[in-house]
């Protein structure tokens, strides 16, 4: 398709973007509009190091395209991916491919969205609809697989590439900026990629998604967003849905949602943030309090077995002052506990079993002995029956490698999670080590297309005395 027009970026614009650019360094004419379809590549004839590139894009339904920068004929350069659609495990719009892969797009097919790519020395920032979705600093020792060895910052051209469908670009402006410019929002120290496990998974296009993140304990949504950008880890931000609060302190830590309308109001307040959005079924009465009106509006739902019903009362196992064997031996209590887990997984339609096989502190020291093969198999049988994913939890370092290997052998899906109660979120260190140790592959990781929860009905199986 023919280029529709050209935008010559003036010396004054270069000064506005950072100044200090001589006339000899001024860019050559850059296309203000162009279009690409499947199999097309259009170079722009530039040789730029630091720059701001902005414009608008429209993708046809299901389309995929890319913008390369610092590109040359030898395969050098970085790729910014353009690909919208549902959260389905494929990489999405704004991804700095194989370095900062994203799994939710805040843009929509067949609707115009704004994009910006900003390169300042070693820092790359990608914005979609004025929201930064990638903020990456290339360190002194960037880790690259051999096939991505040329994916390094230098200088070069821009190439627009069509992969499928069609992509139309307009109102594009390229502003070269001065050497030495910095990103004032790049506040976190960059990881040492020589030892960082996250970049290794990103290079393999292994989905690095922490599905179990809370904004609580003084840690705000904005802080979670900044941390996600800095670490290159996609966050699934969730809130606890509980039901009616009868007495102060009911439920877990932090905000407890009580009604459908409150749950929908929460989602409306966070929808524009570039997170995946989830609900945590907290306690054992949430299925009596929420309906499809709210439960179908989020990306995913998870629950755990850290609260059980013992003699008609909810017992929070993570609170030593509440835990009791209730006259049982440890072995008898474990049999009771596994029965409770089976009831939870059978009757509460969820996508992910979080904090899996958690034991109260009094028993956790004997976890390897108490979690016998028979007990493990009963839990995994229930997960397999209802296609519920198993969380690999970095906070509690559970479940054991033995459980993970058994789950993998059964074909279960997995999901990374932390369950933070404050800013101590970490970088999924234990979870990533467990994936590597247990041979879990990217195709073993859970995404919403694996969900069957909306086809299941909740069953009210407990009588709870408040």
Rosetta blueprint (number, residue, H / E / L):
1 X L
2 X L
3 X L
4 X L
5 X E
6 X E
7 X E
8 X L
9 X L
10 X L
11 X H
12 X H
13 X H
14 X H
15 X H
16 X H
17 X H
18 X L
19 X L
20 X L
21 X L
22 X L
23 X H
24 X H
25 X H
26 X L
27 X L
28 X L
29 X L
30 X E
31 X E
32 X E
33 X E
34 X E
35 X E
36 X E
37 X E
38 X L
39 X L
40 X L
41 X E
42 X E
43 X E
44 X L
45 X L
46 X L
47 X L
48 X E
49 X L
50 X L
51 X E
52 X E
53 X E
54 X E
55 X E
56 X E
57 X E
58 X E
59 X E
60 X L
61 X L
62 X L
63 X L
64 X E
65 X E
66 X E
67 X E
68 X E
69 X E
70 X E
71 X E
72 X L
73 X L
74 X L
75 X L
76 X L
77 X L
78 X E
79 X E
80 X E
81 X E
82 X E
83 X L
84 X L
85 X L
86 X L
87 X L
88 X L
89 X L
90 X L
91 X L
92 X L
93 X L
94 X L
95 X L
96 X E
97 X L
98 X L
99 X L
100 X E
101 X L
102 X L
103 X L
104 X L
105 X L
106 X L
107 X L
108 X L
109 X L
110 X L
111 X L
112 X L
113 X E
114 X E
115 X E
116 X E
117 X E
118 X E
119 X E
120 X E
121 X L
122 X L
123 X E
124 X E
125 X E
126 X E
127 X E
128 X E
129 X L
130 X L
131 X E
132 X E
133 X E
134 X E
135 X E
136 X E
137 X E
138 X L
139 X L
140 X L
141 X L
142 X L
143 X L
144 X L
145 X L
146 X H
147 X H
148 X H
149 X L
150 X L
151 X L
152 X L
153 X L
154 X L
155 X L
156 X E
157 X E
158 X E
159 X E
160 X E
161 X E
162 X E
163 X E
164 X E
165 X L
166 X E
167 X E
168 X E
169 X E
170 X E
171 X E
172 X E
173 X E
174 X E
175 X E
176 X E
177 X L
178 X L
179 X L
180 X L
181 X L
182 X L
183 X L
184 X L
185 X L
186 X L
187 X L
188 X L
189 X L
190 X L
191 X L
192 X L
193 X L
194 X L
195 X L
196 X L
197 X H
198 X H
199 X H
200 X H
201 X H
202 X H
203 X H
204 X L
205 X L
206 X L
207 X L
208 X L
209 X E
210 X E
211 X E
212 X E
213 X E
214 X L
215 X L
216 X L
217 X L
218 X L
219 X L
220 X L
221 X H
222 X H
223 X H
224 X H
225 X H
226 X H
227 X H
228 X H
229 X H
230 X H
231 X H
232 X L
233 X L
234 X E
235 X E
236 X E
237 X E
238 X E
239 X E
240 X E
241 X E
242 X L
243 X L
244 X L
245 X L
246 X L
247 X L
248 X L
249 X L
250 X L
251 X L
252 X L
253 X L
254 X L
255 X L
256 X E
257 X E
258 X L
259 X L
260 X H
261 X H
262 X H
263 X H
264 X H
265 X H
266 X H
267 X H
268 X H
269 X H
270 X H
271 X L
272 X L
273 X L
274 X L
275 X L
276 X E
277 X E
278 X E
279 X E
280 X E
281 X E
282 X L
283 X L
284 X L
285 X L
286 X H
287 X H
288 X H
289 X L
290 X L
291 X L
292 X H
293 X H
294 X H
295 X H
296 X L
297 X L
298 X L
299 X L
300 X E
301 X E
302 X E
303 X E
304 X L
305 X L
306 X L
307 X E
308 X E
309 X E
310 X E
311 X L
312 X L
313 X E
314 X E
315 X E
316 X E
317 X L
318 X L
319 X L
320 X L
321 X L
322 X L
323 X L
324 X L
325 X L
326 X L
327 X L
328 X L
329 X L
330 X H
331 X H
332 X H
333 X H
334 X H
335 X H
336 X H
337 X H
338 X H
339 X H
340 X H
341 X H
342 X H
343 X H
344 X H
345 X H
346 X H
347 X H
348 X L
349 X L
350 X L
351 X L
352 X E
353 X E
354 X L
355 X L
356 X L
357 X L
358 X L
359 X L
360 X L
361 X H
362 X H
363 X H
364 X H
365 X L
366 X L
367 X H
368 X H
369 X H
370 X H
371 X L
372 X L
373 X H
374 X H
375 X H
376 X H
377 X H
378 X H
379 X H
380 X H
381 X H
382 X H
383 X H
384 X H
385 X H
386 X L
387 X L
388 X L
389 X E
390 X E
391 X E
392 X E
393 X E
394 X L
395 X L
396 X L
397 X L
398 X E
399 X L
400 X L
401 X H
402 X H
403 X H
404 X H
405 X H
406 X H
407 X H
408 X H
409 X H
410 X L
411 X L
412 X L
413 X L
414 X E
415 X E
416 X E
417 X E
418 X L
419 X L
420 X L
421 X L
422 X L
423 X L
424 X L
425 X L
426 X L
427 X L
428 X L
429 X H
430 X H
431 X H
432 X H
433 X H
434 X H
435 X H
436 X H
437 X H
438 X H
439 X L
440 X L
441 X L
442 X H
443 X H
444 X H
445 X E
446 X L
447 X L
448 X H
449 X H
450 X H
451 X L
452 X L
453 X H
454 X H
455 X H
456 X L
457 X L
458 X L
459 X L
460 X L
461 X L
462 X L
463 X L
464 X L
465 X L
466 X L
